Amino acid sequence: MDCFLVSRGVKTLAVRMERHNSNGLAIAKHLEAHPKVKKVIYPGLASHPRHELAKKQQSGFGGMISFEVGSLEAAKQVLNHTKLCSLAESLGGVESMISLPALMTHASIPPEIQAQIGITQGLIRLSVGIEDVEDLIADLDAAGVTWTTVPPLGDGPQSLAAHAEYLEWATAEVMPAVGRIHVQSARSSTD
């Protein structure tokens, strides 16, 4: 049976890899432009230190992306709010998977060693799948609403207007997302 599945899977490998490559590059570029993302590590980006070497050696850059969001709390929020990316330590399937290396794959490594090898508390690893890239970007952006902070409430009508605008946005965007999380959690616990 395993040989049959391998034989069947090999037939679509090239098409799947093309989608991994195109999705990975599109998402890496999107994350690099995101104001809350501190750093993106992806060989397809010109900002990667080995970009030129990768261009010479590879026909595509794949779907593995690491990105830094600045803190453990921000990283947990992203992981808790993605809908299309499954939380997983095993990466590389056709579906998108996301992990927090500091608490998952590299948890057994002492923090000082993690820091030496670039594993920070805010580092997220994303294995981009073959889903629709716009859906994946929208999912990451929706998870990104949790990175937004409440504007400070200062004096004057402009500050009040900004605060009111934020509250309107949070009520419309954040609260429905939180509701979906609770519904999914309840469903998971009854399965």
Steps between C-alpha positions, in 0.01 A plus 500: 500500500784744585660448157168575332461824696857609422451420132176695490651797689806527278277570201390835647823591680616758242166682503488500878855634525417781256212600728718475815757726331254762375300506825817515710641795309170692502452451874864582582469828307171577673646432845811704424277801428288447815568776754482259798743245356854576611684262266426236236743217430438358153765436232273639227521851644784732401538581872611141575880479543523195270250619238752513214628151579144366519421654159798315349427164663121479500223522245261617775521604863245266657237563759697519828493846656611623840392839625550701816210679670694638797368314803370169626159655564471632142611163360246310711228736385582436134504124552176508696317703236593337169222288354659344191843430647503198728718511810754221447861403565518288187522737206498451125159359403265633234309689768644807669643439845634742758721457806674687778850347506597641844216308665467208261782355288781672692346497850763258633783739406603741780388860437857631474575249221170584328606865500841410350337313211233762434201330663320784676175493695331695219621281212226323305565229244250461218484213254293645216266251337329493165178672606389817323766762577247780550319287760828437682594868498153594624533240778835640612366855480195401707732342757695825489210696646619371834829688450316832497509709813235737630589861416577707809206703622624857514334839516284655234250388239759351260621254764143407590416449133803273452407298807137471385617387155719234658215373718268484199761303306570266794130431548450423130821304436647361820193390692363276219845338471508434874152348477616263224793386715268414789263311270789303348640423845160377620461281193849355545435412863180311413652300212 
